[in-house]
Amino acid sequence: MLVSLSIENIAVIEKAEIEFENGFNALTGETGAGKSLLIDSLSMVLGMRTSRELIRGGAAFASVSALFMPSPDLSDLGIEPEEDGGLLLSRRISSDGRSVCKINGVPTPLSVLRAVGERLVSIYGQHDGTALLKPASHLPLLDEFAKNGALLEEYRVKFAAYKNAKKELEELSMSESERAQRKDALAFRIEEVSSAALVSGEDENLAERRDALRNFAAISAALDTAHEALSAAGGAKDALYCAMKAVDGAAVHDKSLAPVSEALNDLYYNAEDVAMQLSSIISETVFSPAELDEIEERLDVIARLKKKYAADIDTLLMKLEEWQNEFDMLDQYEENAAKMVKHVEELKNEMLKAGEKLEQSREEGAKKLSDAVCAELSFLDMPKAKFAISFEEHEPSASGLRSAEFMLATNPSEGLKPLSKIASGGELSRIMLALRSALAVDDGVGTLIFDEIDAGVSGHAAVKIAEKLSKLAEMRQIICITHLPQIAAVAGAQYLVSKDTSSDIFRAKVSRLDRDGRIDELSRLISGDAKSGASRAVAEELLDRKN
């Protein structure tokens, strides 16, 4: 359960520390006092979407922390409780939009905080009643009640596989004339590129050879000059030879000259090797105009193909392989299409089989949910109401083979009609409470929060809602924002959210009320006057009736 909630700099709440009780907790206060900010704060620390606009004007940050005890088993999320069994969630948002989330003081991703929050608290607001008017919300509620999570996931996997295979088949399907045209186009491309016999890197190598041939005269002259400088009489070789012999003779008498002698020997013999290489290259180097023409023609062929297909040689070779594969597939179209049709049919049957299992579970769940809701509605002062779930076939979709819609009859003389067409605001509040009561039997969530569940309700219906909330509080913690004295009076603990007008800056504060404070507040809820004698008498009676 939620043990305490600490709030700092949330809108008009500068600081607030609230300790909640197990069982039924009621929050009351004037309209606009800031009651809904408590729900916003709790939503924030549970990892739900929030906005930096919540930060109090002039403050650099807003923070909320919530202590739950005992902690549920969260080992699958890698989270262990504190030594005392507690679980502390905290979240801080800065004015620059940054958000820091922690669990038991350890930084954690927002997604993990949200996953933990979903196991701790369920929040139901006025918008949830409005959402009941939308048939799209009905199927998820039914699946939640029937615990269809695994069946729905199995169906969705098979539906996705069928949908993807069907799309592939549609893409594969084409008329005979389209296939013939495509094959002709592919055959032309394959022939054109294949006949060129392209080789990776060929164009770069040819360009280098072309450059050498175009500069043949300059290259030959340079080689001749180098060879003559090395090998002519009195050239580099002769000079090195003389130097080598001179130092060799001196080294016989002075051993320290051995390294110099060795270096001169290396220089001489290296020069001799280079001279021989130059001589060989000069004798083999012959200018061939025919070779240059062949290279120019080959480079023209390669350039034309590269420009036509907007691709380099390596990409062209990959395209050639792709074209060939597509051509082979089209060539075997009939066989491939027959296999694909069979595969799609098999996947469709698997999808339908999984869908039928899901729909059967939904039908069984619908009967149980209808019975449970009718029983709850009877308790909530709608004894003649009938609730049922109507199914309608449609094309298979990610949600299943059929749609579902909640149907209601508030009068025995009337037939069942869509909920959206007949439910009033007060009836919606009770229907939502009935649904949540049925759904909350074993959902594992320890704290249920109701934000003005009493909208549009008064009189005896309010008393019945109070009794239902009180009954729910025997199984789990209930926190309820209410404007009705009948509901606030049955709570085990009541908190007043009020405006602090002691300064020019409007602030909200939250106080736990003792008996006298509860009588004042209940009297205000009854008549608008906290000091009215008659109202205070009724307030005392409501409190005493609870006890």
Secondary structure, 3 states (H helix, E strand, C coil): CEEEEEEEEECCEEEEEEECCCCEEEEECCCCCCHHHHHHHHHHHCCCCCCHHHECCCCCEEEEEEEECCCCCCHHHCCCCCCCCCEEEEEEEECCCCEEEEECCEECCHHHHHHHHHHHEEEECHHHHHHCCCHHHHHHHHHHHHCCHHHHHHHHHHHHHHHHHHHHHHHHCCCHHHHHHHHHHHHHHHHHHHHCCCCCCHHHHHHHHHHHHHCHHHHHHHHHHHHHHHHCCCCHHHHHHHHHHHHHHHHHHCHHHHHHHHHHHHHHHHHHHHHHHHHHHHHHCCCCHHHHHHHHHHHHHHHHHHHHHCCCHHHHHHHHHHHHHHHHHHHCHHHHHHHHHHHHHHHHHHHHHHHHHHHHHHHHHHHHHHHHHHHHHHHCCCCCCEEEEEEEEEEEECCEEEEEEEEEECCCCCCCEEHHHHCCHHHHHHHHHHHHHHHCCCCCCCEEEEECCCCCCCHHHHHHHHHHHHHHCCCCEEEEECCCHHHHHHCCEEEEEEEECCCCCCEEEEEECCHHHHHHHHHHHHHCCCCCHHHHHHHHHHHHHHC
